[in-house]
Amino acid sequence: MPPMSFIGTVTKQGFMDKTVTVTVRRQFLHKKTGKLLVKGKKFLVHDERNQLLIDDTVLIRNCPPISKRKRFTLESVIASPE
């Protein structure tokens, strides 16, 4: 798998140990109508130190599988609400 990185927002934290849910949103124009559409995708991300909080903006990068659904790890925290 080629290296991929995404910027997203933490939407769920604290329910699983060392795991957070990050939502990555992307915008694009519809081909026929020309309207701006927003799509989002959720990823389970490995957070080794349990440092992330809800609404943090983070950079995630793909890695070898850690569990059944966890394929991304935390690269860096871009912005925090605090």
N, CA, C and O atoms as a CHARMM CRD file, in Angstrom:
* protein
*
  328
    1    1 MET  N      0.84000  -1.17500   0.00000 PROA 1      0.00000
    2    1 MET  CA     0.00000   0.00000   0.00000 PROA 1      0.00000
    3    1 MET  C      0.88800   1.24300   0.00000 PROA 1      0.00000
    4    1 MET  O      1.78300   1.35200   0.83800 PROA 1      0.00000
    5    2 PRO  N      0.66400   2.16900  -0.90900 PROA 2      0.00000
    6    2 PRO  CA     1.49400   3.37700  -0.94500 PROA 2      0.00000
    7    2 PRO  C      1.24100   4.25200   0.27300 PROA 2      0.00000
    8    2 PRO  O      0.16300   4.18900   0.86400 PROA 2      0.00000
    9    3 PRO  N      2.21300   5.06400   0.65600 PROA 3      0.00000
   10    3 PRO  CA     2.02400   5.91900   1.81700 PROA 3      0.00000
   11    3 PRO  C      0.91200   6.93600   1.58000 PROA 3      0.00000
   12    3 PRO  O      0.87300   7.61600   0.55400 PROA 3      0.00000
   13    4 MET  N      0.01100   7.02200   2.55400 PROA 4      0.00000
   14    4 MET  CA    -1.08500   7.97400   2.48400 PROA 4      0.00000
   15    4 MET  C     -1.11000   8.76400   3.78100 PROA 4      0.00000
   16    4 MET  O     -0.80400   8.23000   4.84700 PROA 4      0.00000
   17    5 SER  N     -1.47100  10.01800   3.69000 PROA 5      0.00000
   18    5 SER  CA    -1.66400  10.80500   4.90200 PROA 5      0.00000
   19    5 SER  C     -2.88100  11.69200   4.70200 PROA 5      0.00000
   20    5 SER  O     -3.13800  12.18800   3.60500 PROA 5      0.00000
   21    6 PHE  N     -3.62000  11.87800   5.78400 PROA 6      0.00000
   22    6 PHE  CA    -4.83000  12.67700   5.75000 PROA 6      0.00000
   23    6 PHE  C     -4.84100  13.62500   6.93500 PROA 6      0.00000
   24    6 PHE  O     -4.22900  13.35800   7.96900 PROA 6      0.00000
   25    7 ILE  N     -5.54800  14.73900   6.77000 PROA 7      0.00000
   26    7 ILE  CA    -5.78600  15.66200   7.87600 PROA 7      0.00000
   27    7 ILE  C     -7.25300  15.54200   8.23700 PROA 7      0.00000
   28    7 ILE  O     -8.12500  15.65900   7.37600 PROA 7      0.00000
   29    8 GLY  N     -7.52600  15.30500   9.52300 PROA 8      0.00000
   30    8 GLY  CA    -8.90200  15.11400   9.95900 PROA 8      0.00000
   31    8 GLY  C     -9.11500  15.63000  11.37000 PROA 8      0.00000
   32    8 GLY  O     -8.21700  16.19600  11.99300 PROA 8      0.00000
   33    9 THR  N    -10.33800  15.41800  11.85800 PROA 9      0.00000
   34    9 THR  CA   -10.75100  15.88400  13.17500 PROA 9      0.00000
   35    9 THR  C    -11.12800  14.68800  14.03500 PROA 9      0.00000
   36    9 THR  O    -11.80900  13.77600  13.56600 PROA 9      0.00000
   37   10 VAL  N    -10.69100  14.68500  15.29100 PROA 10     0.00000
   38   10 VAL  CA   -11.03100  13.60800  16.21300 PROA 10     0.00000
   39   10 VAL  C    -12.50100  13.75400  16.59300 PROA 10     0.00000
   40   10 VAL  O    -12.91400  14.79900  17.09600 PROA 10     0.00000
   41   11 THR  N    -13.29600  12.70100  16.35200 PROA 11     0.00000
   42   11 THR  CA   -14.71800  12.76200  16.64100 PROA 11     0.00000
   43   11 THR  C    -15.13500  11.84100  17.78000 PROA 11     0.00000
   44   11 THR  O    -16.20600  12.02700  18.35800 PROA 11     0.00000
   45   12 LYS  N    -14.31500  10.85700  18.11100 PROA 12     0.00000
   46   12 LYS  CA   -14.66300   9.92300  19.18400 PROA 12     0.00000
   47   12 LYS  C    -13.38100   9.52400  19.89800 PROA 12     0.00000
   48   12 LYS  O    -12.40400   9.13200  19.26100 PROA 12     0.00000
   49   13 GLN  N    -13.38800   9.62500  21.22400 PROA 13     0.00000
   50   13 GLN  CA   -12.18200   9.35300  22.00000 PROA 13     0.00000
   51   13 GLN  C    -12.57900   8.83900  23.36600 PROA 13     0.00000
   52   13 GLN  O    -13.57400   9.29300  23.93100 PROA 13     0.00000
   53   14 GLY  N    -11.81500   7.89500  23.91100 PROA 14     0.00000
   54   14 GLY  CA   -12.03400   7.42600  25.26400 PROA 14     0.00000
   55   14 GLY  C    -12.82500   6.14600  25.37700 PROA 14     0.00000
   56   14 GLY  O    -12.91100   5.58500  26.47000 PROA 14     0.00000
   57   15 PHE  N    -13.41000   5.65500  24.28900 PROA 15     0.00000
   58   15 PHE  CA   -14.20400   4.43700  24.35500 PROA 15     0.00000
   59   15 PHE  C    -13.34400   3.19300  24.20000 PROA 15     0.00000
   60   15 PHE  O    -13.70100   2.12200  24.69100 PROA 15     0.00000
   61   16 MET  N    -12.20400   3.33400  23.51400 PROA 16     0.00000
   62   16 MET  CA   -11.27300   2.22500  23.31400 PROA 16     0.00000
   63   16 MET  C     -9.89000   2.68600  23.74500 PROA 16     0.00000
   64   16 MET  O     -9.53300   3.84800  23.55000 PROA 16     0.00000
   65   17 ASP  N     -9.12000   1.79400  24.32100 PROA 17     0.00000
   66   17 ASP  CA    -7.78500   2.13200  24.79300 PROA 17     0.00000
   67   17 ASP  C     -6.84600   2.28900  23.59500 PROA 17     0.00000
   68   17 ASP  O     -6.79200   1.41800  22.72700 PROA 17     0.00000
   69   18 LYS  N     -6.11200   3.39600  23.55100 PROA 18     0.00000
   70   18 LYS  CA    -5.12900   3.70800  22.51300 PROA 18     0.00000
   71   18 LYS  C     -5.72900   3.80000  21.11100 PROA 18     0.00000
   72   18 LYS  O     -5.02700   3.59200  20.12100 PROA 18     0.00000
   73   19 THR  N     -7.02100   4.11000  21.02200 PROA 19     0.00000
   74   19 THR  CA    -7.68600   4.22200  19.73000 PROA 19     0.00000
   75   19 THR  C     -8.61800   5.41900  19.72700 PROA 19     0.00000
   76   19 THR  O     -9.34500   5.65100  20.69200 PROA 19     0.00000
   77   20 VAL  N     -8.59600   6.17500  18.64700 PROA 20     0.00000
   78   20 VAL  CA    -9.53600   7.27700  18.45400 PROA 20     0.00000
   79   20 VAL  C    -10.14700   7.15300  17.05800 PROA 20     0.00000
   80   20 VAL  O     -9.59300   6.49000  16.18000 PROA 20     0.00000
   81   21 THR  N    -11.28500   7.79500  16.87100 PROA 21     0.00000
   82   21 THR  CA   -11.91900   7.84800  15.56700 PROA 21     0.00000
   83   21 THR  C    -11.68600   9.22700  14.98000 PROA 21     0.00000
   84   21 THR  O    -11.98400  10.24100  15.61100 PROA 21     0.00000
   85   22 VAL  N    -11.15200   9.25700  13.76600 PROA 22     0.00000
   86   22 VAL  CA   -10.86400  10.51300  13.08300 PROA 22     0.00000
   87   22 VAL  C    -11.72700  10.58000  11.82500 PROA 22     0.00000
   88   22 VAL  O    -11.76700   9.63600  11.03600 PROA 22     0.00000
   89   23 THR  N    -12.41800  11.71200  11.64700 PROA 23     0.00000
   90   23 THR  CA   -13.22800  11.92700  10.45700 PROA 23     0.00000
   91   23 THR  C    -12.46000  12.83000   9.49300 PROA 23     0.00000
   92   23 THR  O    -12.04700  13.93600   9.84200 PROA 23     0.00000
   93   24 VAL  N    -12.28200  12.32900   8.27700 PROA 24     0.00000
   94   24 VAL  CA   -11.59500  13.07700   7.22500 PROA 24     0.00000
   95   24 VAL  C    -12.65300  13.53000   6.23200 PROA 24     0.00000
   96   24 VAL  O    -13.38200  12.71100   5.67300 PROA 24     0.00000
   97   25 ARG  N    -12.73500  14.83700   6.01600 PROA 25     0.00000
   98   25 ARG  CA   -13.72400  15.40300   5.09700 PROA 25     0.00000
   99   25 ARG  C    -13.03300  15.91600   3.84500 PROA 25     0.00000
  100   25 ARG  O    -11.92000  16.43700   3.89800 PROA 25     0.00000
  101   26 ARG  N    -13.72000  15.75600   2.70800 PROA 26     0.00000
  102   26 ARG  CA   -13.20200  16.28400   1.45300 PROA 26     0.00000
  103   26 ARG  C    -14.33500  16.96400   0.69500 PROA 26     0.00000
  104   26 ARG  O    -15.49400  16.55800   0.78600 PROA 26     0.00000
  105   27 GLN  N    -13.98500  17.99900  -0.04800 PROA 27     0.00000
  106   27 GLN  CA   -14.95700  18.76100  -0.81800 PROA 27     0.00000
  107   27 GLN  C    -14.65900  18.59700  -2.30000 PROA 27     0.00000
  108   27 GLN  O    -13.50200  18.53100  -2.71400 PROA 27     0.00000
  109   28 PHE  N    -15.72800  18.53300  -3.09500 PROA 28     0.00000
  110   28 PHE  CA   -15.55900  18.45600  -4.53000 PROA 28     0.00000
  111   28 PHE  C    -16.80700  19.00100  -5.20800 PROA 28     0.00000
  112   28 PHE  O    -17.86300  19.11700  -4.58700 PROA 28     0.00000
  113   29 LEU  N    -16.67600  19.33200  -6.47600 PROA 29     0.00000
  114   29 LEU  CA   -17.79500  19.84700  -7.25100 PROA 29     0.00000
  115   29 LEU  C    -18.50700  18.70400  -7.96100 PROA 29     0.00000
  116   29 LEU  O    -17.87100  17.80200  -8.50600 PROA 29     0.00000
  117   30 HSD  N    -19.83800  18.75500  -7.94600 PROA 30     0.00000
  118   30 HSD  CA   -20.62900  17.78500  -8.68200 PROA 30     0.00000
  119   30 HSD  C    -20.45400  18.05400 -10.17800 PROA 30     0.00000
  120   30 HSD  O    -20.43000  19.21100 -10.59800 PROA 30     0.00000
  121   31 LYS  N    -20.33200  17.00800 -10.97500 PROA 31     0.00000
  122   31 LYS  CA   -20.03100  17.18200 -12.39400 PROA 31     0.00000
  123   31 LYS  C    -21.16400  17.86200 -13.16200 PROA 31     0.00000
  124   31 LYS  O    -20.90800  18.71600 -14.01000 PROA 31     0.00000
  125   32 LYS  N    -22.41000  17.49500 -12.87500 PROA 32     0.00000
  126   32 LYS  CA   -23.52600  18.05500 -13.64300 PROA 32     0.00000
  127   32 LYS  C    -24.03700  19.36700 -13.06300 PROA 32     0.00000
  128   32 LYS  O    -24.23500  20.33400 -13.79800 PROA 32     0.00000
  129   33 THR  N    -24.25200  19.40900 -11.75600 PROA 33     0.00000
  130   33 THR  CA   -24.88500  20.58200 -11.15500 PROA 33     0.00000
  131   33 THR  C    -23.89900  21.66800 -10.76000 PROA 33     0.00000
  132   33 THR  O    -24.28300  22.83100 -10.63500 PROA 33     0.00000
  133   34 GLY  N    -22.64300  21.31600 -10.56200 PROA 34     0.00000
  134   34 GLY  CA   -21.65000  22.29700 -10.17000 PROA 34     0.00000
  135   34 GLY  C    -21.71100  22.68500  -8.70400 PROA 34     0.00000
  136   34 GLY  O    -21.02900  23.61600  -8.27400 PROA 34     0.00000
  137   35 LYS  N    -22.54100  21.96100  -7.92100 PROA 35     0.00000
  138   35 LYS  CA   -22.66400  22.26700  -6.49700 PROA 35     0.00000
  139   35 LYS  C    -21.48300  21.69000  -5.72300 PROA 35     0.00000
  140   35 LYS  O    -20.90100  20.67800  -6.11500 PROA 35     0.00000
  141   36 LEU  N    -21.14400  22.34300  -4.63100 PROA 36     0.00000
  142   36 LEU  CA   -20.05900  21.88500  -3.77600 PROA 36     0.00000
  143   36 LEU  C    -20.59100  20.80600  -2.83800 PROA 36     0.00000
  144   36 LEU  O    -21.52300  21.05400  -2.07300 PROA 36     0.00000
  145   37 LEU  N    -20.01000  19.62100  -2.89300 PROA 37     0.00000
  146   37 LEU  CA   -20.41800  18.50500  -2.04600 PROA 37     0.00000
  147   37 LEU  C    -19.32700  18.22300  -1.02200 PROA 37     0.00000
  148   37 LEU  O    -18.14100  18.42200  -1.28600 PROA 37     0.00000
  149   38 VAL  N    -19.75000  17.75500   0.15600 PROA 38     0.00000
  150   38 VAL  CA   -18.81200  17.40900   1.22000 PROA 38     0.00000
  151   38 VAL  C    -19.05200  15.95200   1.58600 PROA 38     0.00000
  152   38 VAL  O    -20.17200  15.56300   1.91900 PROA 38     0.00000
  153   39 LYS  N    -18.00500  15.15700   1.52500 PROA 39     0.00000
  154   39 LYS  CA   -18.07900  13.75800   1.93900 PROA 39     0.00000
  155   39 LYS  C    -17.09300  13.54100   3.06700 PROA 39     0.00000
  156   39 LYS  O    -16.04900  14.19000   3.13100 PROA 39     0.00000
  157   40 GLY  N    -17.43500  12.61900   3.96000 PROA 40     0.00000
  158   40 GLY  CA   -16.55400  12.30800   5.07100 PROA 40     0.00000
  159   40 GLY  C    -16.34000  10.81700   5.20800 PROA 40     0.00000
  160   40 GLY  O    -17.19600  10.01900   4.82600 PROA 40     0.00000
  161   41 LYS  N    -15.20500  10.44500   5.75200 PROA 41     0.00000
  162   41 LYS  CA   -14.90100   9.03000   6.00700 PROA 41     0.00000
  163   41 LYS  C    -14.25100   8.93000   7.37600 PROA 41     0.00000
  164   41 LYS  O    -13.43400   9.77200   7.75100 PROA 41     0.00000
  165   42 LYS  N    -14.62000   7.89400   8.11800 PROA 42     0.00000
  166   42 LYS  CA   -14.08800   7.70400   9.46300 PROA 42     0.00000
  167   42 LYS  C    -12.98900   6.65100   9.43800 PROA 42     0.00000
  168   42 LYS  O    -13.10800   5.62500   8.76900 PROA 42     0.00000
  169   43 PHE  N    -11.92600   6.91900  10.17200 PROA 43     0.00000
  170   43 PHE  CA   -10.81500   5.98500  10.29800 PROA 43     0.00000
  171   43 PHE  C    -10.54000   5.75000  11.77100 PROA 43     0.00000
  172   43 PHE  O    -10.62700   6.67300  12.58100 PROA 43     0.00000
  173   44 LEU  N    -10.20600   4.50400  12.12200 PROA 44     0.00000
  174   44 LEU  CA    -9.71400   4.21000  13.46600 PROA 44     0.00000
  175   44 LEU  C     -8.21200   4.44000  13.45900 PROA 44     0.00000
  176   44 LEU  O     -7.50300   3.92400  12.59500 PROA 44     0.00000
  177   45 VAL  N     -7.73000   5.21600  14.42200 PROA 45     0.00000
  178   45 VAL  CA    -6.33100   5.63300  14.45000 PROA 45     0.00000
  179   45 VAL  C     -5.70400   5.20300  15.76700 PROA 45     0.00000
  180   45 VAL  O     -6.31300   5.33500  16.82900 PROA 45     0.00000
  181   46 HSD  N     -4.48100   4.68700  15.69000 PROA 46     0.00000
  182   46 HSD  CA    -3.73900   4.27200  16.87400 PROA 46     0.00000
  183   46 HSD  C     -3.10700   5.49500  17.53800 PROA 46     0.00000
  184   46 HSD  O     -2.34200   6.23100  16.91400 PROA 46     0.00000
  185   47 ASP  N     -3.44100   5.69800  18.81500 PROA 47     0.00000
  186   47 ASP  CA    -2.90300   6.81300  19.61100 PROA 47     0.00000
  187   47 ASP  C     -2.18600   6.19500  20.80900 PROA 47     0.00000
  188   47 ASP  O     -2.81300   5.91500  21.83000 PROA 47     0.00000
  189   48 GLU  N     -0.89000   5.98300  20.69100 PROA 48     0.00000
  190   48 GLU  CA    -0.11000   5.23600  21.68600 PROA 48     0.00000
  191   48 GLU  C     -0.19800   5.83300  23.08300 PROA 48     0.00000
  192   48 GLU  O     -0.27400   5.08300  24.05600 PROA 48     0.00000
  193   49 ARG  N     -0.19200   7.16300  23.21700 PROA 49     0.00000
  194   49 ARG  CA    -0.13300   7.79300  24.53700 PROA 49     0.00000
  195   49 ARG  C     -1.48200   8.32100  25.02900 PROA 49     0.00000
  196   49 ARG  O     -1.53500   8.99600  26.05700 PROA 49     0.00000
  197   50 ASN  N     -2.57200   8.02800  24.31500 PROA 50     0.00000
  198   50 ASN  CA    -3.90000   8.52700  24.67400 PROA 50     0.00000
  199   50 ASN  C     -3.88000  10.04000  24.89600 PROA 50     0.00000
  200   50 ASN  O     -4.42300  10.53100  25.88500 PROA 50     0.00000
  201   51 GLN  N     -3.26100  10.76900  23.98800 PROA 51     0.00000
  202   51 GLN  CA    -3.07300  12.20600  24.15900 PROA 51     0.00000
  203   51 GLN  C     -4.14200  13.03800  23.45300 PROA 51     0.00000
  204   51 GLN  O     -4.27200  14.23000  23.73300 PROA 51     0.00000
  205   52 LEU  N     -4.90100  12.44000  22.55000 PROA 52     0.00000
  206   52 LEU  CA    -5.84100  13.21800  21.75300 PROA 52     0.00000
  207   52 LEU  C     -7.14700  13.48500  22.48600 PROA 52     0.00000
  208   52 LEU  O     -7.60000  12.68700  23.30700 PROA 52     0.00000
  209   53 LEU  N     -7.74300  14.63700  22.16200 PROA 53     0.00000
  210   53 LEU  CA    -9.03100  15.03000  22.69600 PROA 53     0.00000
  211   53 LEU  C     -9.98400  15.27500  21.52400 PROA 53     0.00000
  212   53 LEU  O     -9.54900  15.41700  20.38100 PROA 53     0.00000
  213   54 ILE  N    -11.27800  15.32200  21.81500 PROA 54     0.00000
  214   54 ILE  CA   -12.26500  15.57700  20.77700 PROA 54     0.00000
  215   54 ILE  C    -12.03300  16.96600  20.18500 PROA 54     0.00000
  216   54 ILE  O    -11.69300  17.90400  20.90500 PROA 54     0.00000
  217   55 ASP  N    -12.21600  17.09100  18.89800 PROA 55     0.00000
  218   55 ASP  CA   -12.04700  18.31100  18.10100 PROA 55     0.00000
  219   55 ASP  C    -10.58900  18.68000  17.84700 PROA 55     0.00000
  220   55 ASP  O    -10.32400  19.78100  17.36400 PROA 55     0.00000
  221   56 ASP  N     -9.64300  17.81100  18.15100 PROA 56     0.00000
  222   56 ASP  CA    -8.25800  18.04400  17.75000 PROA 56     0.00000
  223   56 ASP  C     -8.14500  17.83600  16.23800 PROA 56     0.00000
  224   56 ASP  O     -8.77800  16.93900  15.68300 PROA 56     0.00000
  225   57 THR  N     -7.34700  18.65700  15.58300 PROA 57     0.00000
  226   57 THR  CA    -7.03800  18.46500  14.17200 PROA 57     0.00000
  227   57 THR  C     -5.70600  17.73800  14.09800 PROA 57     0.00000
  228   57 THR  O     -4.70900  18.19400  14.65900 PROA 57     0.00000
  229   58 VAL  N     -5.69100  16.59100  13.39600 PROA 58     0.00000
  230   58 VAL  CA    -4.51400  15.72700  13.41200 PROA 58     0.00000
  231   58 VAL  C     -4.12400  15.31500  11.99600 PROA 58     0.00000
  232   58 VAL  O     -4.93100  15.34700  11.06600 PROA 58     0.00000
  233   59 LEU  N     -2.86000  14.92900  11.87000 PROA 59     0.00000
  234   59 LEU  CA    -2.33200  14.34100  10.64700 PROA 59     0.00000
  235   59 LEU  C     -2.15500  12.86000  10.91400 PROA 59     0.00000
  236   59 LEU  O     -1.45400  12.47600  11.85100 PROA 59     0.00000
  237   60 ILE  N     -2.79200  12.01300  10.08800 PROA 60     0.00000
  238   60 ILE  CA    -2.66700  10.56200  10.26700 PROA 60     0.00000
  239   60 ILE  C     -1.98300   9.96400   9.04800 PROA 60     0.00000
  240   60 ILE  O     -2.06100  10.51300   7.94900 PROA 60     0.00000
  241   61 ARG  N     -1.31500   8.84000   9.25000 PROA 61     0.00000
  242   61 ARG  CA    -0.57800   8.17500   8.18400 PROA 61     0.00000
  243   61 ARG  C     -0.85800   6.68200   8.25100 PROA 61     0.00000
  244   61 ARG  O     -0.99600   6.11500   9.33500 PROA 61     0.00000
  245   62 ASN  N     -0.94100   6.04300   7.07100 PROA 62     0.00000
  246   62 ASN  CA    -1.21000   4.61100   7.06900 PROA 62     0.00000
  247   62 ASN  C      0.00300   3.82800   7.57100 PROA 62     0.00000
  248   62 ASN  O      1.13500   4.30800   7.51000 PROA 62     0.00000
  249   63 CYS  N     -0.25200   2.61900   8.06600 PROA 63     0.00000
  250   63 CYS  CA     0.79100   1.76100   8.63200 PROA 63     0.00000
  251   63 CYS  C      0.35600   0.31300   8.45000 PROA 63     0.00000
  252   63 CYS  O     -0.76800   0.06800   8.01100 PROA 63     0.00000
  253   64 PRO  N      1.20600  -0.64700   8.77300 PROA 64     0.00000
  254   64 PRO  CA     0.76800  -2.04000   8.73500 PROA 64     0.00000
  255   64 PRO  C     -0.38700  -2.25700   9.70800 PROA 64     0.00000
  256   64 PRO  O     -0.48300  -1.55200  10.71300 PROA 64     0.00000
  257   65 PRO  N     -1.26000  -3.21800   9.42900 PROA 65     0.00000
  258   65 PRO  CA    -2.44100  -3.41500  10.27500 PROA 65     0.00000
  259   65 PRO  C     -2.08400  -3.64800  11.74600 PROA 65     0.00000
  260   65 PRO  O     -1.22900  -4.47100  12.07100 PROA 65     0.00000
  261   66 ILE  N     -2.76100  -2.90100  12.62400 PROA 66     0.00000
  262   66 ILE  CA    -2.56900  -3.04600  14.06400 PROA 66     0.00000
  263   66 ILE  C     -3.64300  -3.95800  14.63400 PROA 66     0.00000
  264   66 ILE  O     -3.38200  -4.73700  15.55100 PROA 66     0.00000
  265   67 SER  N     -4.85500  -3.86000  14.08900 PROA 67     0.00000
  266   67 SER  CA    -5.95200  -4.74500  14.46600 PROA 67     0.00000
  267   67 SER  C     -6.83700  -4.92400  13.23400 PROA 67     0.00000
  268   67 SER  O     -6.43800  -4.58600  12.11900 PROA 67     0.00000
  269   68 LYS  N     -8.04700  -5.46100  13.44200 PROA 68     0.00000
  270   68 LYS  CA    -8.90900  -5.75600  12.30300 PROA 68     0.00000
  271   68 LYS  C     -9.26200  -4.51000  11.48900 PROA 68     0.00000
  272   68 LYS  O     -9.24800  -4.55600  10.25900 PROA 68     0.00000
  273   69 ARG  N     -9.57700  -3.40000  12.15600 PROA 69     0.00000
  274   69 ARG  CA   -10.00200  -2.18200  11.46400 PROA 69     0.00000
  275   69 ARG  C     -9.03000  -1.01600  11.60400 PROA 69     0.00000
  276   69 ARG  O     -9.23000   0.03000  10.98700 PROA 69     0.00000
  277   70 LYS  N     -7.99800  -1.17900  12.39400 PROA 70     0.00000
  278   70 LYS  CA    -7.07000  -0.07000  12.66000 PROA 70     0.00000
  279   70 LYS  C     -5.86900  -0.16600  11.72100 PROA 70     0.00000
  280   70 LYS  O     -5.03000  -1.05800  11.85200 PROA 70     0.00000
  281   71 ARG  N     -5.80200   0.78700  10.75500 PROA 71     0.00000
  282   71 ARG  CA    -4.75200   0.77300   9.74800 PROA 71     0.00000
  283   71 ARG  C     -3.98800   2.08700   9.68900 PROA 71     0.00000
  284   71 ARG  O     -3.13400   2.26100   8.81900 PROA 71     0.00000
  285   72 PHE  N     -4.27900   3.02100  10.60400 PROA 72     0.00000
  286   72 PHE  CA    -3.63100   4.32800  10.59900 PROA 72     0.00000
  287   72 PHE  C     -3.04300   4.62400  11.96400 PROA 72     0.00000
  288   72 PHE  O     -3.52500   4.12900  12.98300 PROA 72     0.00000
  289   73 THR  N     -1.99500   5.43700  11.97400 PROA 73     0.00000
  290   73 THR  CA    -1.36600   5.84500  13.22000 PROA 73     0.00000
  291   73 THR  C     -1.24800   7.37300  13.23700 PROA 73     0.00000
  292   73 THR  O     -1.25000   8.02300  12.19200 PROA 73     0.00000
  293   74 LEU  N     -1.14800   7.91800  14.42400 PROA 74     0.00000
  294   74 LEU  CA    -1.05900   9.36000  14.59600 PROA 74     0.00000
  295   74 LEU  C      0.33100   9.83800  14.18800 PROA 74     0.00000
  296   74 LEU  O      1.34200   9.33300  14.67700 PROA 74     0.00000
  297   75 GLU  N      0.36800  10.81400  13.28800 PROA 75     0.00000
  298   75 GLU  CA     1.64000  11.40100  12.86400 PROA 75     0.00000
  299   75 GLU  C      1.94900  12.64500  13.69900 PROA 75     0.00000
  300   75 GLU  O      3.04500  12.76700  14.24600 PROA 75     0.00000
  301   76 SER  N      0.98500  13.57000  13.79700 PROA 76     0.00000
  302   76 SER  CA     1.18700  14.77600  14.59200 PROA 76     0.00000
  303   76 SER  C     -0.15700  15.44700  14.87600 PROA 76     0.00000
  304   76 SER  O     -1.14900  15.21700  14.18400 PROA 76     0.00000
  305   77 VAL  N     -0.15700  16.28300  15.91500 PROA 77     0.00000
  306   77 VAL  CA    -1.32700  17.08600  16.25300 PROA 77     0.00000
  307   77 VAL  C     -1.11700  18.46700  15.62900 PROA 77     0.00000
  308   77 VAL  O     -0.13000  19.14000  15.92500 PROA 77     0.00000
  309   78 ILE  N     -2.03500  18.88200  14.77400 PROA 78     0.00000
  310   78 ILE  CA    -1.90800  20.16400  14.09100 PROA 78     0.00000
  311   78 ILE  C     -2.47700  21.29300  14.94000 PROA 78     0.00000
  312   78 ILE  O     -1.84400  22.33400  15.11600 PROA 78     0.00000
  313   79 ALA  N     -3.68200  21.07300  15.46400 PROA 79     0.00000
  314   79 ALA  CA    -4.32400  22.11300  16.28300 PROA 79     0.00000
  315   79 ALA  C     -5.17300  21.45000  17.36000 PROA 79     0.00000
  316   79 ALA  O     -5.76700  20.39400  17.13900 PROA 79     0.00000
  317   80 SER  N     -5.22100  22.08500  18.52700 PROA 80     0.00000
  318   80 SER  CA    -6.00800  21.58800  19.64800 PROA 80     0.00000
  319   80 SER  C     -6.92300  22.71500  20.13200 PROA 80     0.00000
  320   80 SER  O     -6.51100  23.87500  20.12900 PROA 80     0.00000
  321   81 PRO  N     -8.15300  22.40300  20.54500 PROA 81     0.00000
  322   81 PRO  CA    -9.04500  23.48000  20.98500 PROA 81     0.00000
  323   81 PRO  C     -8.61200  24.16800  22.26100 PROA 81     0.00000
  324   81 PRO  O     -9.08000  25.26800  22.55300 PROA 81     0.00000
  325   82 GLU  N     -7.73400  23.55200  23.02600 PROA 82     0.00000
  326   82 GLU  CA    -7.29800  24.15500  24.29600 PROA 82     0.00000
  327   82 GLU  C     -6.09400  25.04600  24.09300 PROA 82     0.00000
  328   82 GLU  O     -5.59200  25.63500  25.05100 PROA 82     0.00000
